[in-house]
């Protein structure tokens, strides 16, 4: 597979995720720059991570979480800022707590997808593949956005390729 085949639509203008580690990549700079000026804090955080502006991403997510502390997307993005800032162990521990909190709900699949990406980043491909598969099946069962289902499926398949 080439790099382009490993890029997945994020729904965020100008940004794709590199699978299976879910690293955001700027693919259209003008759109990514426009997203930074938009109102959606989550989208802005993803763009800032793609630009390796982790301190700025941490500030945006912290401010947004003050306004909406129960927002799961922001809580997950908060862990991602930790991961890409070099503290993957902390991110994994926080995601495990989120998984416990959302166990048995449709949201659990989103947490599992991020856990898979974090485990992949540490080189624990087997743990990553397990989480990606659970996320894929959970998202399918919940009738999630097809883009999310495809992301989990492709992440699982890429991790499986490394295990075979």
N, C-alpha and C positions, 0 to 999 in steps of 0.2 A: 504494500500500500504506500502511496506517496502522501506527502504532507497535506495536499488539498483534500484527499479522501478522509483525512483524520480531522477535518474542520467541520464543525456542526453549527447550524444556525442557532443564535441565542434569542432572537426576537428583539435584540437591541441594535439599533442602527449603527452600522460600521464595525460591529464586533462579532466574532465567531469564537467558539470554544474549541481548543485543541483537545482531542480525545486521546486516551481516556482520563488524563489528569485534570481535565476541565480548566485548563489555563486559558483565560481570555486573550484574544489576539485582535489587534486592530487590523481590519482589512480595507476599510475606506476611511481615511483620516478625516475628511471633511464631515462625514456623518458622525464619527466618534466625537469630534470637537463640538458639534451641535448638540450631541447628547449630554455633554458636560454642562451645557447651559440650560438643559431641560429641568423640569420640576421633579422627576422621579429619582429619588435618592438612591434606590437600588441600582438603577441603570448607571447612574453616575459613579457609584462605587465600583461596578464591574469595569467601566472604562478606566478609572484610575488604577485599578489593579493591572489592567492590560498595559498601562503606561509605566508600570512599576513605581507609581506614586503612592506607596503604602501608607505613609503618614497622612496624606490628604484623604485617602480612602478611609482610614480609621476615624478621622475627624468627621467626615460626612456621615458614616454609619453611626457613630456615637450620637451626633446631633439628631439624626432621624429616629434613632431608638428612644431618645428622650420624648419625642412627640408620639411615638407608637411602639411602646416597649414589648407588646405581645406579637408584633409582626414577625412571622416565621421567616420570611425571606430575608429581612434585615438581620435576624438572629443568625441565620446560616451565613450570610455575607460577613458578619462580624467574625465568625470562625475562619472564613476564607482569608480575611485580612491577616489574621494570625498566621495561617499556614504560609501564605506567600511572603510574609515578613520573616519567615524562618522558624516559627514555633509550631511545627506540625503536631507535636505531642499534645500541646495545649488545645489545638483545634480539634484533634481526635477526642480528647476527653470531654470537651464541651459538646461535641456532636453526639457522643454516647449518652450524655445527659438529655439532650434533645430527643434522641431516639426513645429513651425511657418515657419521657414526657408525652410523646406522640405515638407511642406503641398502640397498634390496632386501629389507627386512623389513616385516612388517605395521605395525610401529610408525612407519615413515616417514610414513604418511598422517597420523598425529596431529601430527607435527612440521610437515608441509606445511600443515595447517589453521591452525596458529598462525602460521606464516610468512605465510600469506595474510592473516590478520587484521592482522598487524603492517604489512605492505605497504599494506593498505587504510588503516590509521591514518596513514600518511605521505602518502596521496594517490596512490600508485602503483597505480591500479586494475587496470591490465593485468597487472602482476606478481601482484597479489592474485588475480585471476580464474584465472590459470594455476595457482597453488598450490591454490586451492579445487577446481578441476576435478581436478587430480592426486590430491588428498586424497579427493575423492568416489569416483573410480574405484578408488583403492587400498583404500578402506574397503569398497566393494562386493566387490572381488575377494577380500578377506580374510574376508568374511562378518562384518563388524563389527556391533556393536549398531545396529539400525535408526535409533535416535535420532542416532547419530554420522553415519551415511550421510546422513540427512535434513539435518543441520546443514551438512554440506559441500555438498550439492546446493543448498540454499537460499542459502548464502553465495555460491556460484558464480553462481546466477541473479541475485541482487541486484547483484553486481559487473558482470555482463554488461549488466544494464539501464542502468547508468551509462555503459558503453562504447558502447552503441548510440545 
